[in-house]
Amino acid sequence: MPKVIAITGASAGIGRATALTLARRGASLALLARRRDRLDEVSADIARLGGQALTLVGDVTNERDLYDLVDRASERFGRLDVMVANAGFAIYGDIEKIRPADMQRLLDVNYMGTYHAARAALPVFRRQAAGHLIIISSIVGKRGVPFMGAYAATKFAQDGLAQSLRAQLDGTGVDITVVFPISTNTEFFSVMTRESGHATRADGPRQSAETVAEAIAQAIDRPVPEVFPYRRSRGLALLNVLAPGFCDRLVKRWGRKPI
């Protein structure tokens, strides 16, 4: 039976690529984002693929919007199988130069947005005795890099929430997965430039949004606790546990630098 999947931040980047990938696999989709025009474009692309999607203009910082997404998906399709908590953004810079108001916005979107998505979906999953919460984090949620401390803190928070939920829900039929992409070729970087007030560059590998989307689709088919779309990045997480001091020196090469 085709799965019913809700995705936040679905109008661009990883969220959009995931929606299209899942549509090709026959999923029914419930998509939330702030931009109506972008949502309409994604919905039209899904229709051309022969899929179906309901769309909701909303903001993950508003808990009511997440409840509306879950309610509408359940009403339209009869159930909800997967919630993909994807919405997020980044601010770059020395922590002492990031204003408290900007740090709060990062927390509101990246962490509280995930919290709201989980809080809305989990009661449905418990009633069904089945469901899957997928949280899109970042490799910096396993190992922080220079000048990305504010963003990394929100990504570590997502993982902490997921670990607790995974242990709590073990044996209930509800799965929890965290996805840890590396730098991904999306509008994420233009948004970060705008929010940070200056452009940056960084060395290191990159991946496409479609690569991440495929990894998410595979995790939906066969749930696992953690997904590293760029497989070598799992080694960085392990190295940080075994030799954090060495890892400190290693990741300096990947810190974002002003242009």
ZAMARGU-4260 file (C-alpha; in steps of 0.2 Angstrom, whole numbers, plus 5000, padded with zeros to 4 digits):
<rodrens>
0) 5000/5000/5000 | 5007/5017/4995 | 5013/5027/5011 | 5006/5044/5016 | 5021/5055/5020
5) 5021/5073/5027 | 5036/5084/5023 | 5040/5101/5031 | 5051/5114/5021 | 5045/5105/5005
10) 5046/5119/4993 | 5065/5119/4989 | 5081/5109/4992 | 5081/5093/5001 | 5062/5094/5005
15) 5057/5097/4987 | 5069/5083/4980 | 5062/5071/4993 | 5044/5075/4988 | 5048/5071/4970
20) 5058/5056/4974 | 5044/5049/4985 | 5030/5054/4972 | 5040/5043/4959 | 5038/5028/4971
25) 5019/5031/4973 | 5018/5040/4989 | 5004/5051/4994 | 5011/5068/5000 | 5006/5082/5012
30) 5018/5096/5010 | 5021/5112/5021 | 5031/5127/5017 | 5030/5146/5018 | 5030/5150/4999
35) 5014/5147/4990 | 5021/5149/4973 | 5035/5136/4976 | 5022/5124/4984 | 5012/5126/4968
40) 5027/5122/4957 | 5031/5106/4967 | 5013/5100/4967 | 5012/5103/4948 | 5028/5092/4946
45) 5021/5079/4957 | 5005/5079/4947 | 5015/5077/4931 | 5023/5061/4939 | 5006/5054/4941
50) 5006/5057/4960 | 4995/5067/4972 | 4999/5080/4985 | 4990/5091/4997 | 4999/5108/5001
55) 4998/5119/5016 | 5006/5136/5017 | 5013/5137/5035 | 5027/5140/5046 | 5035/5126/5057
60) 5037/5139/5071 | 5018/5139/5073 | 5013/5123/5081 | 4995/5125/5075 | 5001/5123/5057
65) 5009/5106/5060 | 4993/5100/5068 | 4984/5106/5053 | 4996/5097/5042 | 4994/5081/5051
70) 4975/5083/5052 | 4973/5087/5034 | 4984/5072/5028 | 4974/5060/5039 | 4958/5067/5033
75) 4963/5066/5014 | 4972/5050/5014 | 4965/5041/5029 | 4981/5039/5039 | 4999/5046/5041
80) 5014/5034/5039 | 5029/5046/5039 | 5033/5064/5045 | 5049/5071/5038 | 5055/5086/5048
85) 5065/5095/5036 | 5063/5114/5037 | 5079/5123/5043 | 5092/5137/5039 | 5109/5142/5045
90) 5118/5157/5051 | 5137/5158/5050 | 5149/5167/5061 | 5158/5170/5078 | 5146/5166/5091
95) 5149/5182/5100 | 5144/5191/5084 | 5128/5182/5082 | 5114/5192/5090 | 5103/5183/5103
100) 5088/5186/5092 | 5096/5177/5078 | 5101/5163/5089 | 5083/5162/5094 | 5076/5161/5076
105) 5088/5147/5073 | 5081/5137/5088 | 5063/5141/5083 | 5065/5135/5066 | 5078/5121/5067
110) 5074/5113/5084 | 5056/5119/5089 | 5050/5116/5071 | 5056/5098/5073 | 5048/5097/5090
115) 5032/5104/5083 | 5032/5091/5069 | 5036/5077/5081 | 5022/5082/5094 | 5009/5083/5080
120) 5013/5067/5072 | 5017/5055/5087 | 4999/5054/5094 | 4993/5048/5076 | 5008/5035/5076
125) 5004/5029/5093 | 4985/5026/5089 | 4990/5017/5073 | 5004/5007/5082 | 5015/5012/5067
130) 5023/5027/5060 | 5040/5034/5056 | 5048/5051/5061 | 5062/5056/5050 | 5073/5071/5056
135) 5084/5080/5044 | 5099/5086/5053 | 5117/5089/5047 | 5134/5081/5049 | 5138/5096/5060
140) 5124/5089/5072 | 5137/5075/5075 | 5153/5085/5074 | 5153/5104/5074 | 5165/5114/5063
145) 5172/5132/5065 | 5161/5146/5064 | 5145/5135/5063 | 5142/5134/5082 | 5125/5142/5082
150) 5119/5131/5068 | 5127/5115/5075 | 5119/5118/5092 | 5102/5116/5084 | 5107/5101/5075
155) 5114/5092/5090 | 5098/5096/5099 | 5088/5087/5085 | 5099/5072/5088 | 5096/5072/5107
160) 5078/5073/5105 | 5078/5058/5092 | 5089/5048/5103 | 5077/5050/5118 | 5062/5046/5107
165) 5070/5031/5099 | 5073/5023/5116 | 5056/5028/5123 | 5047/5021/5108 | 5056/5005/5106
170) 5044/4991/5103 | 5029/5002/5099 | 5030/5001/5080 | 5035/5019/5079 | 5052/5022/5071
175) 5064/5037/5073 | 5077/5041/5060 | 5090/5055/5059 | 5098/5060/5043 | 5115/5068/5043
180) 5119/5076/5026 | 5135/5085/5022 | 5135/5101/5012 | 5121/5100/4999 | 5119/5109/4983
185) 5103/5119/4987 | 5098/5137/4990 | 5103/5134/5008 | 5119/5143/5005 | 5111/5159/4998
190) 5100/5159/5012 | 5114/5158/5024 | 5123/5172/5015 | 5108/5183/5017 | 5105/5179/5035
195) 5123/5180/5040 | 5126/5196/5031 | 5141/5191/5020 | 5147/5177/5009 | 5157/5162/5014
200) 5166/5147/5006 | 5171/5130/5012 | 5182/5116/5007 | 5176/5098/5007 | 5164/5086/4998
205) 5147/5090/4993 | 5132/5081/4987 | 5116/5084/4978 | 5098/5085/4986 | 5093/5071/4975
210) 5107/5060/4984 | 5100/5064/5001 | 5082/5061/4995 | 5086/5044/4989 | 5094/5040/5006
215) 5078/5046/5014 | 5067/5035/5003 | 5078/5020/5007 | 5076/5023/5025 | 5057/5024/5023
220) 5058/5007/5015 | 5069/5000/5028 | 5070/5011/5044 | 5086/5013/5053 | 5091/5024/5067
225) 5104/5035/5057 | 5107/5039/5039 | 5123/5046/5032 | 5120/5050/5013 | 5138/5053/5011
230) 5145/5037/5018 | 5162/5043/5023 | 5155/5056/5035 | 5150/5042/5046 | 5169/5040/5049
235) 5170/5058/5055 | 5156/5055/5068 | 5166/5039/5074 | 5182/5048/5074 | 5175/5062/5085
240) 5170/5049/5098 | 5187/5041/5098 | 5199/5055/5096 | 5190/5072/5099 | 5206/5082/5100
245) 5213/5076/5084 | 5196/5079/5076 | 5196/5097/5082 | 5212/5100/5072 | 5205/5090/5057
250) 5189/5100/5055 | 5198/5116/5054 | 5200/5114/5035 | 5181/5113/5033 | 5177/5129/5043
255) 5167/5141/5033 | 5178/5156/5028 | 5173/5174/5023 | 5175/5178/5005
</rodrens>
